[in-house]
Amino acid sequence: MTDEAPGARYAIAVPSSALKAALRVPQRIRDLLRVTVYEVRDDLTVKAH
């Protein structure tokens, strides 16, 4: 996370089984870090959270 460009975003893709743990990070912190959590479901579809 060294890119200081204002438009830079980061992401983490987690399986459904790990989603609850990934979302324990408060939304405010994820916003500050510019991180989006993506859930990869068993049918291989992906959903942003």
C-alpha positions in Angstrom: 0.0 0.0 0.0 2.6 2.5 -1.1 0.6 4.2 -3.9 -0.4 7.7 -2.7 -2.5 8.4 -5.8 -5.8 9.8 -4.6 -7.7 7.4 -6.9 -5.9 4.2 -5.8 -8.0 1.5 -4.2 -7.1 -1.8 -2.7 -9.1 -5.0 -2.5 -9.2 -8.3 -0.6 -11.1 -11.3 -2.0 -12.2 -13.9 0.6 -14.3 -17.0 0.4 -17.8 -16.9 2.0 -16.4 -18.8 5.0 -14.0 -16.0 5.8 -16.3 -13.0 5.1 -17.4 -12.5 8.7 -13.8 -12.2 9.8 -12.9 -9.8 7.0 -15.9 -7.6 7.9 -14.7 -7.3 11.5 -12.6 -4.5 10.4 -14.8 -1.5 10.8 -16.1 0.2 7.7 -14.5 3.5 8.7 -11.0 1.8 8.8 -11.6 0.1 5.5 -12.5 3.5 4.0 -9.4 5.1 5.4 -7.2 2.4 4.0 -9.2 2.4 0.7 -9.9 -1.3 0.9 -12.9 -3.0 -0.5 -13.8 -6.6 0.6 -15.0 -9.0 -2.1 -16.8 -12.2 -1.2 -16.1 -15.2 -3.5 -19.1 -17.5 -3.3 -19.1 -21.2 -3.8 -20.6 -20.8 -7.3 -17.6 -18.6 -8.0 -19.6 -15.4 -8.3 -18.1 -12.3 -6.6 -19.9 -9.7 -4.5 -18.5 -6.4 -3.1 -19.2 -5.6 0.6 
